[in-house]
Amino acid sequence: MKKKIYSLIEQSLEKATEKDLEVLEQLLKGYLEKREGNGTYIGRLFQLEREIEENECVVRMPITDLSNNSLNIVHGGVTATVLDSAMGSAAYTATPEGYATVTSNLNIHYIAPGTGDELTVKARVLHKGSKTIVVEGEALRADGKKVAHATGTFFLLKKK
């Protein structure tokens, strides 16, 4: 396996542009940060920084070539991932001890392109029930323009 990975890295470096090298650096740094016990692969690859309070979460993500689509705007799936991550973290703050949450429904309205230097996602719990938690989130560009609005339902699961 190591030989295969060394070969992939060699091939990646041979004709890499500066942008390619920046993406590769971000991927490798994210991988190493995860290995050091800092968050999840997705969180570290996209360099998500999280602020969590009771019933709320704010996640910031630098906009990089890794997060962009071919139009050079944040890929809708990346926006959805960051929304789901922030909303899940907010839901987790309202989760009773001995339980975890999983996304059971995520509804996103895309409003404007994700451009600029950073995407900020703000999420807050709207309703805490005995089986589900309902959360809303909004993704904002650095200039304050709303990129997307989302609502989600998170199902409570008893930990084993």
C-alpha positions in Angstrom: 0.0 0.0 0.0 2.8 2.4 0.8 4.4 1.9 -2.6 1.1 2.7 -4.2 0.7 5.9 -2.2 4.3 7.0 -2.9 3.7 6.4 -6.6 0.4 8.5 -6.5 2.3 11.3 -4.7 5.1 11.2 -7.3 2.6 11.3 -10.2 0.8 14.2 -8.5 3.9 16.2 -8.1 5.3 15.7 -11.7 3.1 18.2 -13.5 1.4 19.9 -10.6 0.5 23.6 -10.9 0.8 25.9 -7.9 -3.0 25.5 -7.4 -2.6 21.7 -7.5 0.1 21.9 -4.9 -2.0 24.1 -2.6 -4.9 21.5 -2.8 -2.5 18.6 -2.2 -1.0 20.5 0.8 -4.5 21.1 2.2 -5.4 17.4 1.8 -2.2 16.2 3.5 -2.4 18.7 6.3 -6.0 17.8 6.9 -5.1 14.1 7.0 -2.3 14.7 9.5 -4.5 16.8 11.7 -7.1 14.1 11.8 -4.4 11.5 12.6 -3.4 13.7 15.6 -6.9 13.4 16.9 -8.3 16.8 15.8 -11.8 16.2 14.5 -13.0 14.2 11.5 -11.4 13.8 8.0 -14.1 16.0 6.4 -13.7 18.7 9.1 -9.9 18.7 8.8 -9.8 18.5 5.0 -12.0 21.5 4.6 -10.3 23.2 7.6 -13.5 23.7 9.5 -13.2 25.8 12.6 -16.1 25.4 15.1 -17.5 27.5 17.9 -20.1 25.7 19.9 -22.5 27.0 22.5 -25.7 25.6 23.9 -28.2 25.1 21.1 -26.0 26.9 18.6 -22.9 26.3 16.5 -20.9 28.5 14.1 -18.5 26.9 11.6 -16.1 28.8 9.4 -14.5 27.3 6.3 -11.9 29.0 4.2 -12.9 29.0 0.5 -10.2 27.2 -1.4 -9.8 25.4 -4.7 -10.6 22.2 -2.8 -14.1 23.5 -1.9 -14.8 25.0 -5.3 -16.6 23.6 -8.3 -15.6 24.1 -12.0 -17.3 27.6 -11.9 -14.9 28.6 -9.1 -17.6 28.9 -6.5 -18.2 26.7 -3.5 -19.6 23.4 -4.6 -23.2 22.9 -3.5 -22.3 19.5 -1.9 -19.6 21.2 0.1 -22.0 23.9 1.3 -24.5 21.1 2.2 -21.7 19.2 4.1 -20.7 22.3 6.1 -24.4 23.1 6.9 -25.0 19.5 8.0 -21.9 19.6 10.2 -22.8 22.9 11.9 -26.4 21.8 12.3 -25.4 18.4 13.7 -23.1 20.1 16.2 -25.9 22.4 17.3 -28.3 19.4 17.6 -25.6 17.5 19.6 -25.7 20.3 22.3 -29.4 19.6 22.8 -28.9 15.8 22.9 -29.6 14.0 26.2 -26.7 12.1 27.8 -26.4 8.6 26.5 -27.8 9.6 23.0 -26.3 10.6 19.7 -27.9 12.3 16.7 -27.9 11.5 13.0 -29.4 13.5 10.2 -32.7 12.2 9.1 -33.7 15.1 6.8 -31.8 18.0 5.3 -33.5 20.7 3.2 -31.4 23.4 1.6 -32.3 26.4 -0.4 -29.3 27.8 -2.4 -29.6 31.6 -2.7 -26.3 33.0 -4.0 -22.9 31.7 -5.1 -20.3 30.9 -2.4 -17.4 33.2 -3.3 -14.8 35.2 -1.4 -12.4 34.1 1.3 -14.6 32.3 3.8 -17.9 30.6 4.3 -19.5 31.0 7.7 -22.4 28.7 8.8 -24.6 29.5 11.7 -26.9 26.9 13.1 -29.4 26.9 16.0 -31.8 24.4 17.5 -35.5 25.3 16.8 -37.2 22.4 18.6 -36.1 19.6 20.9 -38.4 16.6 21.0 -38.2 13.2 22.5 -37.1 11.5 19.3 -35.9 14.3 17.0 -34.3 17.7 17.1 -35.1 20.3 14.5 -32.3 22.8 13.5 -31.9 25.6 11.0 -28.8 26.9 9.5 -27.6 29.6 7.2 -24.4 29.8 5.1 -22.9 33.3 4.6 -20.1 34.7 2.5 -17.5 37.0 4.1 -19.4 40.0 2.7 -22.5 38.9 4.7 -24.6 37.7 1.6 -26.6 34.6 2.4 -25.4 31.7 0.3 -27.9 29.1 1.5 -30.6 28.5 4.1 -31.3 25.0 5.5 -33.5 23.2 7.9 -32.8 19.7 9.2 -34.2 17.0 11.5 -31.8 15.0 13.6 -32.9 11.6 15.0 -31.9 10.7 18.5 -30.2 7.3 18.8 -29.4 5.6 22.1 -25.7 4.9 22.3 -24.7 1.3 22.8 
